[in-house]
Amino acid sequence: MTTEAALLAREAPAPPAGRKAWARRFQQVRDQTTGLAAPLSAEDQQIQSMPDVSPTKWHLAHVTWFFETFLLQPALGGYRAFDPAYGYLFNSYYEQVGERHPRPRRGLLSRPPLADVMAYRAHVDAAIWTLIDTASEAEWARIGPLVELGLHHEQQHQELILMDIKHVFWSNPMRPAYAPAAPAAPGAAGTAPPPAFADFEGGLVEIGHDGAGFAFDNEGPRHRIWLEPFRLAARLATCGEYLAFIEDGGYRRPELWLSDGWAAVQAGGWTAPLYWSCEDGACSVFTLSGTRPLDPAEPVCHLSHYEADAFARWSGARLPTEAEWELASASAPVDGHLADRGLFHPRPADGPDLTQMIGDLWEWTASPYVAYPRYRPPEGAVGEYNGKFMSGQMVLRGGAAVTPAGHVRPTYRNFFPPGARWAFSGVRLAQDA
């Protein structure tokens, strides 16, 4: 098995309808990406509002570069790059591929224009269809896993497009809306009841992906871990609960914060979650549908790990470990409020039982992003996808209202630096039993 195929540690995908099914899947994901960009003007797609944000136009080109670099150039005979300069402009962090344009300066790329980027996408799409159709069975066994990896990579950037354009629009004094406002959820603008807790016995448990279906390399190997008995809140923490933390001086009390978190509060002047605005006793929140009054019943969103940890400590609780979260998720529904709902904002919990495990918000855990036992990053440039980031980051679980349906699973390990706030991230409380 080649290095690339070993990345997924399994045989090439073989859906019932074979290659045609993969061609349809490829087209579906590519169309979803352009659909997300469709409400945006060329000017919208050019802006980079902070170093962590990438312009929509760059996302459209980068996911295309991924297919061109890792599939077409090595595997499709006679393929000619759309523009050799794009290898430098749209490489993200793959050191083994070559030099790249600095990330904080992506917003300066007024050229190529958006029309050229869309032509680039069409050029690569046509070549991928040819590759899927003409590859021999032996070649497909090698490239099939890379096609699937490329599609999941593109779905990650679909979420980033929404995360990033939200920050771009929030940075605009006009505070434009990306999408129409959704109808109010049942029980909206109310106060959620105190959270119930679900009890778990712990013990010697297995976590990690079991090898059936797609997974990123960092989700395995599956391994055993000992857990003491614990309790997990049945729902995500709400805006109303977080507002009580603020009103109790949460951002002014250093005893609640990790040292680095308190430094971040001081340096950033944090007094509330990102996208909140509170004046004269009333709070509003900026969403992808524009600014609206704060709903105390909906989950509190856009917290850093530091804020989630401080809130948990103030609540007399803690953050769950990722192993605790994964064990609890085994008893929860896998479907949830994801991007296919088209709301792009978390909704209030709809019942007292364990809920919101998948969708609504990524949930911060107390676990640093490190390798599982026996993990080895794959060799080659594709191996830079996950393994080299296992330092200085914290794990989040569960997916969010901007995560594509079919992309997330209970073993999925998202990760961000602990000070990151622009992700759709929230908090679920945990306690020792």
Helices and strands as residue ranges (DSSP letters): H 3-6, H 19-37, G 44-46, H 56-67, I 68-72, H 73-75, H 86-89, G 103-108, H 114-134, H 137-170, E 197-200, E 203-207, G 217-219, E 223-227, E 230-233, H 239-247, G 250-252, G 254-256, H 259-268, E 276-279, E 282-287, E 290-293, H 305-314, H 322-329, G 339-341, E 362-368, G 381-384, G 387-389, E 394-397, E 414-416, E 425-426, E 430-432
